[in-house]
Amino acid sequence: MVNKITWQRAGGVTEPGRYMFTFGWLTVTPDDLAIWNQFPNASFTLVEVPAGRSETDDQVEAEEFHLGTFELPMRPSYS
């Protein structure tokens, strides 16, 4: 299971929206993109949205995620 995602792994998305990936749907907001624009190597935690069921059938929808907290890569220390 994927639990973190980088901008590169998200395909370098440039617009907010809902995108289908192998692990499910990912919603990217303008605020998420602003962070990736400032810190292109940041990795976000994927937060799963509870799955819903369609009222017309018993099929479970594809998994849904949004971006949670982010981490910046450690800078190499020079001694």
C-alpha positions as CSV (number, residue, x, y, z in Angstrom):
1,M,0.0,0.0,0.0
2,V,1.2,3.5,-0.9
3,N,1.2,5.8,2.1
4,K,3.3,8.8,0.9
5,I,3.4,10.5,-2.5
6,T,5.7,13.0,-4.1
7,W,5.0,15.4,-6.9
8,Q,7.0,13.3,-9.3
9,R,5.0,10.2,-8.4
10,A,1.8,12.1,-8.9
11,G,2.9,12.8,-12.5
12,G,3.8,16.4,-11.9
13,V,0.2,17.6,-11.8
14,T,-0.2,21.3,-12.4
15,E,-3.9,21.8,-11.8
16,P,-6.1,21.1,-8.8
17,G,-8.5,18.2,-9.3
18,R,-9.3,14.5,-8.8
19,Y,-6.8,12.1,-10.4
20,M,-7.0,8.3,-10.8
21,F,-3.8,6.4,-9.8
22,T,-3.2,2.7,-9.4
23,F,-4.0,3.0,-5.7
24,G,-7.3,4.9,-6.2
25,W,-8.5,8.4,-6.6
26,L,-6.4,11.4,-5.3
27,T,-7.8,14.8,-4.8
28,V,-5.2,17.6,-5.2
29,T,-6.1,21.1,-3.9
30,P,-4.6,24.5,-4.8
31,D,-2.9,24.6,-1.4
32,D,-1.2,21.2,-2.1
33,L,0.1,22.5,-5.4
34,A,1.4,25.6,-3.7
35,I,3.5,23.5,-1.4
36,W,4.8,21.4,-4.3
37,N,5.6,24.5,-6.3
38,Q,7.7,25.8,-3.4
39,F,9.1,22.4,-2.3
40,P,9.0,20.0,-5.4
41,N,10.6,17.2,-3.4
42,A,8.1,17.3,-0.5
43,S,6.3,14.0,0.2
44,F,2.7,14.1,1.4
45,T,1.0,11.5,3.5
46,L,-2.0,10.0,1.8
47,V,-5.2,10.2,3.9
48,E,-7.9,7.7,2.9
49,V,-11.4,9.1,2.7
50,P,-14.0,6.5,4.0
51,A,-15.4,4.5,1.2
52,G,-19.0,5.0,0.2
53,R,-21.5,2.7,-1.3
54,S,-23.8,3.6,-4.2
55,E,-27.5,3.6,-3.3
56,T,-28.3,1.7,-6.6
57,D,-25.9,-1.3,-6.0
58,D,-23.6,-2.9,-3.4
59,Q,-20.4,-2.1,-5.2
60,V,-17.8,-0.2,-3.2
61,E,-16.3,2.8,-5.0
62,A,-12.6,3.0,-5.7
63,E,-10.5,4.1,-2.8
64,E,-10.4,7.9,-2.3
65,F,-7.4,9.9,-0.9
66,H,-6.4,13.4,-0.2
67,L,-3.1,14.8,0.8
68,G,-2.3,15.2,4.5
69,T,0.8,16.4,6.2
70,F,4.0,16.8,4.2
71,E,7.7,16.2,4.9
72,L,10.7,17.9,3.3
73,P,13.7,15.9,2.4
74,M,16.7,16.3,4.8
75,R,19.4,18.5,3.5
76,P,22.8,16.9,3.5
77,S,25.0,18.2,6.3
78,Y,28.4,19.4,5.3
79,S,31.1,19.3,7.9
